[in-house]
Amino acid sequence: MNRTQSAELFAYSRRYLPGGCVSINRLVEPEIAFVRGRGAYLWDADGNRYIDYHAGFAPYLLGHADPDVEGAVRHAMEEGWTLAGSGTTPWEARAAEDLCACVPGLEKVQFANTGSEATYHALRLSRAWTGRRHIVVMQGGYNGWHDEVACNVMTPLEQIGPRVSRGEYPFAPMSAGMAPDASRYVHVLSFNDLGAVEWAFETYDVACLITEPILQNIGVVKPLPGYLAGLRELCTRYGVTLVFDEVKTGFRHALGGYQSIAGVTPDLTVFGKAIANGYPLGAIGGRAEIMDLFIAPDPKRRVLIAGTYNGHHMVMAAAIATMEKLRREGAEIYGRLERLGAQIEAGLKELFARYGVGATVARQGSAFCAYFMDHAPRDWHDIAENHDFDFDLRYRRALIERGVYHFPLPTKQGSISAAHTEEDIARTLEATEEVLRELI
Ligand SMILES: Cc1ncc(COP(=O)(O)O)c(C=O)c1O
């Protein structure tokens, strides 16, 4: 593929942007400058078209530039809403009501601009609510970029050692420059291991356990049967605030979040990404008595939430339109996403079997990941020990050369949108077959 324009744009932006792009986690090979997104497709600066399964790290559930969402945003702009930043607006109230109506466990919500802000607020609320300090996170989970949670996602095993059960992993920071004692109250455990959680709750005065209900930053690592219910039970028993980070799972799998599928209600939930179909929104919600700490009469108990752009009119309009569409057409949309997911899963499995590639396809609805190992992983250690990372990277890069965009970083989740078609999936499978022929 010719990518001359992409290379020129990267060279230009490197003069002023460290790395040549915003958010250094986007700095991958091949370097591509994207200029347009519509429906299931992305176009780069050289006019190459890609079927997009990366979806900008997953927000575009309805596809790029969904006409209903874009229409609502355009209308909001034409109406001249420049109201965020003063008092309240009908739109933020409406977005809050809609979100509470969608997710049964939410009694009250607040909005910020990103998932990271929302997880930050979840930690603060939990500490204020319980009067405790310690937090529990999962090895292989991602909950944002701030100090206490920016750790232990795709950590090399040399750094964390073998799997521990009644114990915790060393804190593996994802950044320099964190507060030197950022890890002091953070405990990193194995996902899918209730014994580890019980150990942590016995050992520390834990304020909250925060976890993605499915680990979707290392592909699609599902909870074992009973795991999420077990977390609920342990959190209730030990008075720990259970926080589900549904920034990736929320709305992608169901309007009620993955919690509605699992039948487990956390105390607090964090959303982002798909709830505004790609507009910058983070939300936190849950039990009213915890959320009301944002307005606690006692200033010593009151939790600060602030942000100039919180509740921005364009973003609220996008969220309202996204939720409206998903409520109106949810049965059709989620049914279709499941069918397309099943089509790609079956097609990939058939191809891997035919070409003798040891692989497993893990999937929940429209989120999928091909692992080059012989079973669906149960945690990060399982992946780190068994997955063929080198093959995964070559596979992804070869697909990109054939116009199928998976993020070129091993184990990153694939996301199908409502704008994808059976033909897109069929074309993807054709490209996959070409890639397997080339790589095997
Ligand atoms: C599960 C999860 N939580 C939190 C975040 C942080 O969200 P944001 O990038 O909007 O700050 C992400 C982002 O990828 C995520 O996947």
The ligand as an SDF file (V2000), in Angstrom:
LIG
                    3D

 16 16  0  0  0  0  0  0  0  0999 V2000
  -11.7510   -0.1110   30.6350 C   0  0  0  0  0  0  0  0  0  0  0  0
  -11.2350    1.2790   30.4660 C   0  0  0  0  0  0  0  0  0  0  0  0
  -11.3140    2.1300   31.4930 N   0  0  0  0  0  0  0  0  0  0  0  0
  -10.9010    3.3990   31.3940 C   0  0  0  0  0  0  0  0  0  0  0  0
  -10.3460    3.8700   30.2260 C   0  0  0  0  0  0  0  0  0  0  0  0
   -9.9040    5.2870   30.1330 C   0  0  0  0  0  0  0  0  0  0  0  0
  -10.7680    5.9920   29.3080 O   0  0  0  0  0  0  0  0  0  0  0  0
  -10.2490    7.3040   28.5360 P   0  0  0  0  0  0  0  0  0  0  0  0
   -9.2550    6.8460   27.5300 O   0  0  0  0  0  0  0  0  0  0  0  0
  -11.4950    7.8840   27.9360 O   0  0  0  0  0  0  0  0  0  0  0  0
   -9.6510    8.1890   29.5620 O   0  0  0  0  0  0  0  0  0  0  0  0
  -10.2310    3.0060   29.1280 C   0  0  0  0  0  0  0  0  0  0  0  0
   -9.6330    3.4500   27.8620 C   0  0  0  0  0  0  0  0  0  0  0  0
   -9.2570    2.6990   27.0120 O   0  0  0  0  0  0  0  0  0  0  0  0
  -10.6890    1.6780   29.2540 C   0  0  0  0  0  0  0  0  0  0  0  0
  -10.6030    0.7990   28.2400 O   0  0  0  0  0  0  0  0  0  0  0  0
  1  2  1  0
  2  3  1  0
  2 15  2  0
  3  4  2  0
  4  5  1  0
  5  6  1  0
  5 12  2  0
  6  7  1  0
  7  8  1  0
  8  9  2  0
  8 10  1  0
  8 11  1  0
 12 13  1  0
 12 15  1  0
 13 14  2  0
 15 16  1  0
M  END
$$$$
